[in-house]
Amino acid sequence: MKKRTLGFYLRIYGKILIQDLKSKMSYRSDFIISLIGMIFTNISGFVSFWILFRNFPSINGWSYYEMLFLYGFSLVSLTPVQCLFDNNWSLRMYVYSGDFIKYCFRPINLFFYYQSEVFDIKGLGQLAFGIGTLVYSWGKLGLAVTPLALIKMVIFLLTASLVMIALQNASAATCFWIQNSFYVMDLVFRFKDYARYPITIFSPVFRFLFTFVMPIAFIAYYPSLVILRPDEVPILSYISPVIGIVFFIASYKLWMFGATRYSGTGS
């Protein structure tokens, strides 16, 4: 089979995305209601922070605006997994019904073909709210706005998002071997809520768990320190982009390992 280039996949994805958006926009009321729901969900998170810090000016040395920065960072870094990889939630149903077999006979990358079918546009509401929260807290903290700082922000946000993508890919891929894989995905998904908090507020056991077992600390805490507290950045923050890339590649290989050995219903 002819080797496909990145440009080829980008062109294909652009065409798929346009068609998917057209189909979603044909149900405008549903789209608008879903988008508003996503925005209000994030507003409720903002309000919970405000209520908490009315009684506690800081938590373990973290001020309100630092926590808000971390919250905004987590929202932005979690957006790609929601927008681009939401089809992972349907993987187990395709596998169990046998319909997944249709993806195995196209002359393009199987992972790309499956994931590109769905773009969750509601995630853009989360992205907008996350960026707004970052900008607001950035200004309140008096952080310098320099080209280098912005470049660091983009790099660490993108690579931080790979951690959650990897966790979802790996948990979704368990459906190729176990029947109740939904509970695995649901458990992993629920852990993402802890990404918005600094790891230092947890006990040593959970610090180890969230760093080396379920590495959600790399979704926001470690990468955000490069911008938020540049004078006290641990080595784990600097290597977080490498960790994100390694985890994503490992999860991709696991997903493909299961998919390429899929043989129909009951696999």
C-alpha positions as CSV (number, residue, x, y, z in Angstrom):
1,M,0.0,0.0,0.0
2,K,1.3,3.5,-0.9
3,K,2.6,5.4,2.1
4,R,0.4,8.3,3.0
5,T,1.9,11.6,3.9
6,L,0.8,14.0,6.7
7,G,-0.6,16.4,4.1
8,F,-2.8,13.6,2.7
9,Y,-4.3,13.0,6.1
10,L,-4.8,16.7,6.8
11,R,-6.7,17.1,3.5
12,I,-8.8,14.1,4.2
13,Y,-9.6,15.2,7.7
14,G,-10.5,18.7,6.5
15,K,-13.1,17.2,4.2
16,I,-14.5,14.9,6.8
17,L,-14.7,17.7,9.3
18,I,-16.6,20.0,7.0
19,Q,-19.2,17.3,6.3
20,D,-19.5,16.5,10.0
21,L,-20.0,20.1,10.9
22,K,-22.6,20.5,8.2
23,S,-24.6,17.5,9.5
24,K,-24.4,18.9,13.1
25,M,-25.4,22.4,12.0
26,S,-28.5,21.0,10.4
27,Y,-29.8,20.5,13.9
28,R,-29.0,24.0,15.2
29,S,-31.2,23.9,18.2
30,D,-29.5,20.8,19.5
31,F,-26.1,22.3,18.8
32,I,-26.9,25.6,20.6
33,I,-28.4,23.9,23.6
34,S,-25.4,21.6,23.9
35,L,-23.0,24.4,23.6
36,I,-24.8,26.5,26.2
37,G,-24.8,23.4,28.5
38,M,-21.1,23.0,28.1
39,I,-20.5,26.7,28.9
40,F,-22.7,26.6,32.0
41,T,-20.9,23.4,33.2
42,N,-17.6,25.2,33.2
43,I,-19.2,28.3,34.8
44,S,-20.3,26.1,37.7
45,G,-16.7,25.0,38.1
46,F,-15.6,28.7,38.2
47,V,-18.3,29.5,40.8
48,S,-17.2,26.6,43.0
49,F,-13.7,28.0,43.1
50,W,-15.1,31.4,44.0
51,I,-17.2,30.0,46.8
52,L,-14.3,28.0,48.1
53,F,-11.9,30.9,48.2
54,R,-14.3,33.2,49.9
55,N,-13.6,31.2,53.0
56,F,-10.0,30.1,52.3
57,P,-7.6,32.8,50.8
58,S,-5.2,30.1,49.8
59,I,-4.9,26.3,49.8
60,N,-1.5,24.8,50.7
61,G,0.2,27.9,49.4
62,W,-1.8,28.2,46.2
63,S,-3.8,31.5,45.8
64,Y,-7.2,31.8,44.1
65,Y,-5.8,33.1,40.9
66,E,-3.1,30.4,40.7
67,M,-5.8,27.8,41.2
68,L,-7.9,29.5,38.5
69,F,-4.9,29.5,36.2
70,L,-4.5,25.7,36.7
71,Y,-8.2,25.3,36.2
72,G,-8.1,27.2,32.8
73,F,-5.0,25.3,31.8
74,S,-6.7,21.9,32.4
75,L,-9.8,23.0,30.4
76,V,-7.7,24.0,27.4
77,S,-5.5,20.9,27.5
78,L,-8.5,18.6,27.8
79,T,-10.2,20.1,24.8
80,P,-8.4,18.0,22.1
81,V,-9.5,14.7,23.7
82,Q,-13.1,15.9,23.7
83,C,-13.2,17.4,20.2
84,L,-11.0,14.9,18.3
85,F,-11.2,11.6,20.2
86,D,-14.7,11.5,21.4
87,N,-15.4,8.5,19.1
88,N,-13.4,6.4,21.6
89,W,-16.6,6.2,23.7
90,S,-18.4,4.3,20.9
91,L,-15.5,1.9,20.2
92,R,-16.8,-0.8,22.5
93,M,-20.2,-0.8,20.8
94,Y,-18.7,-1.1,17.3
95,V,-16.5,-4.0,18.6
96,Y,-19.2,-5.9,20.3
97,S,-21.7,-5.5,17.4
98,G,-19.2,-6.5,14.8
99,D,-19.5,-3.2,12.9
100,F,-15.9,-2.3,13.6
101,I,-14.9,-4.7,10.9
102,K,-15.8,-2.0,8.3
103,Y,-12.9,0.1,9.4
104,C,-10.4,-2.6,8.7
105,F,-10.7,-2.6,4.9
106,R,-9.9,1.0,3.9
107,P,-6.5,1.9,2.5
108,I,-5.8,4.5,5.2
109,N,-4.6,4.4,8.8
110,L,-7.2,2.5,10.9
111,F,-6.8,4.8,13.9
112,F,-7.1,7.9,11.9
113,Y,-10.1,6.6,10.0
114,Y,-12.0,5.7,13.1
115,Q,-11.2,8.8,15.2
116,S,-11.9,11.3,12.3
117,E,-15.5,10.2,12.0
118,V,-16.6,12.3,15.0
119,F,-15.7,15.9,15.9
120,D,-17.4,17.1,19.2
121,I,-18.0,20.7,18.4
122,K,-19.3,21.3,21.9
123,G,-15.7,21.1,23.1
124,L,-15.1,24.5,21.5
125,G,-17.2,26.1,24.2
126,Q,-14.9,24.5,26.8
127,L,-11.9,25.8,24.8
128,A,-13.3,29.4,24.8
129,F,-14.0,29.3,28.5
130,G,-10.6,27.8,29.3
131,I,-8.8,30.5,27.2
132,G,-10.8,33.2,28.9
133,T,-10.0,31.8,32.3
134,L,-6.3,31.6,31.5
135,V,-6.2,35.2,30.2
136,Y,-8.1,36.5,33.2
137,S,-5.9,34.7,35.8
138,W,-2.7,35.5,33.8
139,G,-3.5,39.3,34.1
140,K,-4.4,39.1,37.8
141,L,-1.2,37.2,38.6
142,G,0.9,39.8,36.7
143,L,2.7,37.2,34.6
144,A,4.9,38.6,31.9
145,V,3.5,38.4,28.3
146,T,6.4,37.7,26.1
147,P,6.8,35.7,22.8
148,L,8.9,33.1,24.7
149,A,6.1,32.7,27.4
150,L,3.4,32.3,24.7
151,I,5.5,29.7,22.8
152,K,6.1,27.8,26.0
153,M,2.3,28.0,26.8
154,V,1.4,26.6,23.4
155,I,4.0,23.8,23.5
156,F,3.1,22.7,27.0
157,L,-0.6,22.9,26.5
158,L,-0.4,20.7,23.3
159,T,1.9,18.1,24.9
160,A,-0.2,18.1,28.1
161,S,-3.3,17.2,26.1
162,L,-1.5,14.1,24.8
163,V,-1.6,12.6,28.3
164,M,-5.4,12.6,28.5
165,I,-5.6,11.5,24.9
166,A,-3.3,8.6,25.7
167,L,-5.3,7.6,28.8
168,Q,-8.5,7.6,26.8
169,N,-7.0,5.7,23.9
170,A,-5.6,3.0,26.2
171,S,-8.8,2.6,28.3
172,A,-10.9,2.5,25.1
173,A,-8.7,-0.2,23.6
174,T,-9.4,-2.5,26.5
175,C,-12.7,-3.3,24.8
176,F,-10.7,-5.6,22.4
177,W,-10.0,-7.9,25.3
178,I,-12.6,-7.3,28.1
179,Q,-16.3,-7.0,27.8
180,N,-17.0,-4.5,30.5
181,S,-14.6,-1.9,29.2
182,F,-17.0,1.0,29.8
183,Y,-16.1,0.9,33.5
184,V,-12.4,1.2,32.6
185,M,-13.1,4.3,30.5
186,D,-15.5,5.8,33.0
187,L,-12.9,5.4,35.8
188,V,-10.2,7.0,33.8
189,F,-12.5,9.8,32.7
190,R,-13.5,10.6,36.3
191,F,-9.8,11.0,37.3
192,K,-9.5,14.0,34.9
193,D,-11.3,16.1,37.4
194,Y,-8.3,15.9,39.7
195,A,-6.1,17.4,37.0
196,R,-7.3,20.9,37.9
197,Y,-5.8,20.8,41.3
198,P,-2.1,21.2,42.4
199,I,-0.7,17.8,43.3
200,T,0.8,19.2,46.4
201,I,-2.6,19.4,48.1
202,F,-2.9,15.6,48.1
203,S,-1.3,13.0,50.4
204,P,2.1,11.4,49.3
205,V,0.2,8.3,48.2
206,F,-2.0,10.2,45.8
207,R,0.9,12.3,44.6
208,F,2.7,9.1,43.6
209,L,-0.5,7.7,42.0
210,F,-1.2,10.9,40.0
211,T,2.4,11.1,38.8
212,F,3.5,7.6,38.0
213,V,0.4,5.4,37.8
214,M,-2.5,7.6,36.6
215,P,-0.4,10.6,35.4
216,I,-3.1,13.2,35.5
217,A,-0.6,15.6,37.1
218,F,0.9,16.0,33.7
219,I,-2.4,17.3,32.2
220,A,-2.1,20.6,34.0
221,Y,0.0,20.8,37.2
222,Y,3.5,20.0,36.0
223,P,3.4,21.7,32.6
224,S,1.6,24.9,34.0
225,L,4.4,25.4,36.5
226,V,6.7,26.4,33.6
227,I,4.6,29.6,33.2
228,L,3.0,29.9,36.6
229,R,6.1,29.5,38.8
230,P,9.1,29.7,36.6
231,D,11.5,30.1,39.6
232,E,10.6,26.7,41.1
233,V,10.1,24.4,38.2
234,P,10.8,20.7,38.9
235,I,12.4,18.4,36.4
236,L,9.1,16.6,35.8
237,S,7.7,19.9,34.4
238,Y,10.5,20.2,31.9
239,I,10.2,16.6,30.7
240,S,6.4,16.7,30.6
241,P,6.3,17.2,26.8
242,V,8.4,14.0,26.4
243,I,6.1,12.1,28.8
244,G,3.1,13.3,26.8
245,I,4.5,12.2,23.5
246,V,5.7,8.8,24.9
247,F,2.4,8.0,26.5
248,F,0.5,9.0,23.3
249,I,2.7,6.7,21.1
250,A,2.3,3.9,23.6
251,S,-1.5,4.2,23.7
252,Y,-1.6,4.4,19.9
253,K,0.4,1.2,19.5
254,L,-1.9,-0.5,22.1
255,W,-5.0,0.7,20.3
256,M,-3.7,-0.5,16.9
257,F,-2.5,-3.8,18.4
258,G,-6.0,-4.6,19.5
259,A,-7.7,-3.2,16.3
260,T,-5.5,-5.0,13.8
261,R,-6.2,-8.3,15.6
262,Y,-9.9,-7.7,15.7
263,S,-11.8,-10.5,13.9
264,G,-15.4,-9.6,14.4
265,T,-18.1,-10.2,17.0
266,G,-16.8,-11.9,20.1
267,S,-13.1,-10.9,19.6
